[in-house]
Amino acid sequence: MNAFQPYKTLLQPIPKQRVTPRPKRNLREHSYKVLALETTAKIAVNILISTVAISALVKLLPFEWSQQEKLREIRTEVKLMEQRVNKLQEEFSRNFDPSQTKAIMQEQAYRFDPRQRQILILKEETAEVKQAELSP
């Protein structure tokens, strides 16, 4: 008889505790108060965050406007400098062009090549010559 014997415990009756039910009104009223307090706290925090954000924007907007103005000024200066650089590059390439040396010397020194003849056009003389040629 090696079989296990069932374990017998003495079952004692559990004494029934008398639970007094709480009034349901108090629980509901309490939960509504907690919910109202929580909602009020959320709204207060959101208003505080909104106020901080608006004040930060009010302080940052003038700074952003001044930065935009500075950026516009810099862009106009860059455009002017680009034009100046382009002009200087053209002059540089012209000054170092061997075929342009005589023309540049004449412009800067107001001297002319001795083999070059100077032509003067006078409007008054041409008008008198034409009248003389027309009246034979």
C-alpha positions in Angstrom: 0.0 0.0 0.0 2.2 2.4 -1.2 -0.5 4.6 -2.7 -0.8 8.1 -1.5 -3.5 8.8 0.9 -5.7 11.8 0.3 -4.7 14.7 2.4 -7.5 15.7 4.6 -7.7 19.1 6.1 -10.1 20.3 8.4 -12.3 22.7 6.7 -13.3 25.4 8.9 -16.1 27.6 7.9 -15.0 31.0 6.8 -16.7 33.6 9.0 -18.7 35.9 6.8 -17.7 39.5 7.3 -20.3 42.0 7.1 -19.4 44.5 4.5 -21.1 47.8 4.7 -21.6 49.3 1.3 -20.4 52.8 0.8 -22.9 55.3 -0.5 -22.5 55.5 -4.2 -23.2 59.2 -4.2 -20.0 60.0 -2.4 -17.9 58.0 -4.8 -19.5 59.7 -7.8 -19.2 63.2 -6.3 -15.6 62.5 -5.4 -14.7 61.2 -8.9 -16.3 64.3 -10.5 -14.3 66.5 -8.2 -11.1 64.8 -9.1 -11.9 64.9 -12.8 -12.8 68.6 -12.6 -9.5 69.3 -10.7 -7.5 67.4 -13.2 -9.1 69.2 -16.2 -8.6 72.5 -14.5 -4.9 71.7 -14.0 -4.5 70.7 -17.6 -6.1 73.9 -18.8 -3.9 76.0 -16.5 -0.7 74.2 -17.8 -1.8 74.7 -21.4 -2.5 78.4 -20.8 0.9 78.8 -19.2 2.7 77.0 -22.1 0.7 79.2 -24.6 1.7 82.4 -22.8 5.3 81.4 -22.7 5.3 80.6 -26.5 3.5 83.8 -27.4 5.9 85.9 -25.3 8.9 84.1 -27.0 7.5 84.8 -30.4 6.9 88.5 -29.5 10.6 88.8 -28.5 11.9 86.8 -31.5 9.9 88.6 -34.3 11.8 91.9 -34.2 15.1 90.0 -34.2 14.0 88.0 -37.2 12.9 91.1 -39.1 16.3 92.8 -38.5 18.0 89.6 -39.7 15.9 89.6 -42.9 16.8 93.3 -43.5 20.5 92.6 -43.0 20.1 89.6 -45.4 18.5 91.9 -48.1 21.4 94.4 -47.7 24.0 91.7 -48.1 22.3 90.4 -51.2 22.2 93.8 -52.8 25.9 94.3 -51.9 26.7 90.9 -53.4 24.9 91.9 -56.6 26.9 95.1 -56.8 30.1 93.3 -56.2 29.3 90.7 -58.8 28.8 93.5 -61.4 32.1 95.1 -60.3 34.0 91.8 -60.5 32.6 91.1 -63.9 33.7 94.5 -65.1 37.2 94.1 -63.6 37.5 90.7 -65.3 36.6 92.1 -68.6 39.2 94.9 -68.1 41.8 92.4 -67.0 41.3 90.2 -70.0 41.4 93.3 -72.3 44.5 94.7 -70.7 46.4 91.4 -71.2 45.2 90.8 -74.7 48.3 91.4 -77.0 46.1 92.6 -79.9 44.7 95.4 -77.7 47.9 96.9 -76.4 48.1 99.7 -79.0 44.5 100.7 -78.4 45.0 100.7 -74.6 48.2 102.8 -74.9 46.3 105.4 -77.0 43.4 105.5 -74.5 45.7 106.0 -71.5 48.3 108.3 -73.0 46.3 110.1 -75.7 49.1 109.5 -78.1 48.6 108.3 -81.6 50.6 106.1 -83.9 52.7 108.4 -86.2 51.6 106.4 -89.2 47.9 107.1 -88.3 46.3 110.1 -89.9 44.0 112.3 -88.0 40.6 113.0 -89.7 38.6 116.1 -88.7 35.0 116.4 -89.8 33.6 119.9 -89.8 29.9 120.2 -90.4 30.0 123.9 -91.4 32.5 123.4 -94.2 30.7 120.5 -95.7 27.5 122.5 -95.9 29.3 125.4 -97.7 31.0 123.0 -100.1 27.7 121.5 -101.0 26.1 124.9 -101.7 29.1 125.9 -103.9 28.8 122.7 -105.8 25.1 123.1 -106.4 25.3 126.6 -107.7 27.4 126.7 -110.9 
